Amino acid sequence: MNLNKTAENLLNNLFISRLSFSYTYKKIIAFTLAEVLITLLIIGIVASLAIPALIADTQQAEYITAWKKAYGIISQAQLNMIRDYGSVSEVFSNIYYTTEGGNNFMNGWLPYLSVIKKCIPGRIISDGCQTENFKTLDGNTILYYNIQPYTSGIVLNDGTFIGFYPGICSGSLCSDSNLFIDINGSKEPNVMGKDVFRMSYLPQKGRFIPGIGGSDCTGAGWNCGAYYLTQ
């Protein structure tokens, strides 16, 4: 009986000793509440600084990918024009700085693009091809869509919007003839160099090129399309 009691006491002492050691050990390695809160605060600050930039970079990468796709579609359309007419300029006649000129400019592209909606000159916004004018990269609003009475527009089957500005020309394409490509249609931000890109007709090359002859993405953002094609 005494032996049993002794054995029981030994087991109890051993169990309590282990509990005591475990408790002491946990106290040594544990963080205090203040330390945990400070750590979480630091993580939150770092995340608040890094995540918006990461999201912006990811979104811009998506815009650039969509722009390259749209550029490929327009480039193929120009190749088909050359196949059918010998040159891009031969497709377009009477491209004057008039309502008729704006219509003629748009109509020349229609056989070569998958169009689900078109808007006649001066009615791009009122007819629903776009919801607002775009801004330049440096923050200025460009009123091509509802103020310029000679700009027409179309929406492609993937939602891309293309605005056709005939320029101040004398019956044919000139370097003032422009395309404005909004790769996500009426969705924001509607900013040149972000989701809007410009292509201009270059007589020396006989086709529309991205930008206005440069390859930078600064200032108004006119040349961002050319810049991103090299990235």
Secondary structure in CASP SS format (residue, H / E / C, confidence):
PFRMAT SS
TARGET T0000
AUTHOR 0000-0000-0000
METHOD secondary structure of the structure
MODEL  1
M C 1.00
N H 1.00
L H 1.00
N H 1.00
K H 1.00
T H 1.00
A H 1.00
E H 1.00
N H 1.00
L H 1.00
L H 1.00
N H 1.00
N H 1.00
L H 1.00
F H 1.00
I H 1.00
S H 1.00
R H 1.00
L H 1.00
S H 1.00
F H 1.00
S H 1.00
Y H 1.00
T H 1.00
Y H 1.00
K H 1.00
K H 1.00
I H 1.00
I H 1.00
A C 1.00
F C 1.00
T C 1.00
L H 1.00
A H 1.00
E H 1.00
V H 1.00
L H 1.00
I H 1.00
T H 1.00
L H 1.00
L H 1.00
I H 1.00
I H 1.00
G H 1.00
I H 1.00
V H 1.00
A H 1.00
S H 1.00
L H 1.00
A H 1.00
I H 1.00
P H 1.00
A H 1.00
L H 1.00
I H 1.00
A H 1.00
D H 1.00
T H 1.00
Q H 1.00
Q H 1.00
A H 1.00
E H 1.00
Y H 1.00
I H 1.00
T H 1.00
A H 1.00
W H 1.00
K H 1.00
K H 1.00
A H 1.00
Y H 1.00
G H 1.00
I H 1.00
I H 1.00
S H 1.00
Q H 1.00
A H 1.00
Q H 1.00
L H 1.00
N H 1.00
M H 1.00
I H 1.00
R H 1.00
D H 1.00
Y H 1.00
G C 1.00
S C 1.00
V C 1.00
S H 1.00
E H 1.00
V H 1.00
F C 1.00
S C 1.00
N C 1.00
I C 1.00
Y C 1.00
Y C 1.00
T C 1.00
T H 1.00
E H 1.00
G H 1.00
G H 1.00
N H 1.00
N H 1.00
F H 1.00
M H 1.00
N H 1.00
G H 1.00
W H 1.00
L H 1.00
P H 1.00
Y H 1.00
L C 1.00
S C 1.00
V E 1.00
I E 1.00
K E 1.00
K E 1.00
C E 1.00
I C 1.00
P C 1.00
G C 1.00
R C 1.00
I C 1.00
I C 1.00
S C 1.00
D C 1.00
G C 1.00
C C 1.00
Q C 1.00
T C 1.00
E C 1.00
N C 1.00
F E 1.00
K E 1.00
T C 1.00
L C 1.00
D C 1.00
G C 1.00
N C 1.00
T E 1.00
I E 1.00
L C 1.00
Y C 1.00
Y C 1.00
N C 1.00
I C 1.00
Q C 1.00
P C 1.00
Y C 1.00
T C 1.00
S E 1.00
G E 1.00
I E 1.00
V E 1.00
L E 1.00
N C 1.00
D C 1.00
G C 1.00
T C 1.00
F E 1.00
I E 1.00
G E 1.00
F E 1.00
Y E 1.00
P C 1.00
G C 1.00
I C 1.00
C C 1.00
S C 1.00
G C 1.00
S C 1.00
L C 1.00
C C 1.00
S C 1.00
D C 1.00
S C 1.00
N E 1.00
L E 1.00
F E 1.00
I E 1.00
D E 1.00
I C 1.00
N C 1.00
G C 1.00
S C 1.00
K C 1.00
E C 1.00
P C 1.00
N C 1.00
V E 1.00
M E 1.00
G C 1.00
K C 1.00
D C 1.00
V E 1.00
F E 1.00
R E 1.00
M E 1.00
S E 1.00
Y E 1.00
L E 1.00
P C 1.00
Q C 1.00
K C 1.00
G C 1.00
R E 1.00
F E 1.00
I E 1.00
P E 1.00
G E 1.00
I C 1.00
G C 1.00
G C 1.00
S C 1.00
D C 1.00
C C 1.00
T C 1.00
G C 1.00
A C 1.00
G C 1.00
W C 1.00
N C 1.00
C H 1.00
G H 1.00
A H 1.00
Y H 1.00
Y H 1.00
L H 1.00
T C 1.00
Q C 1.00
END
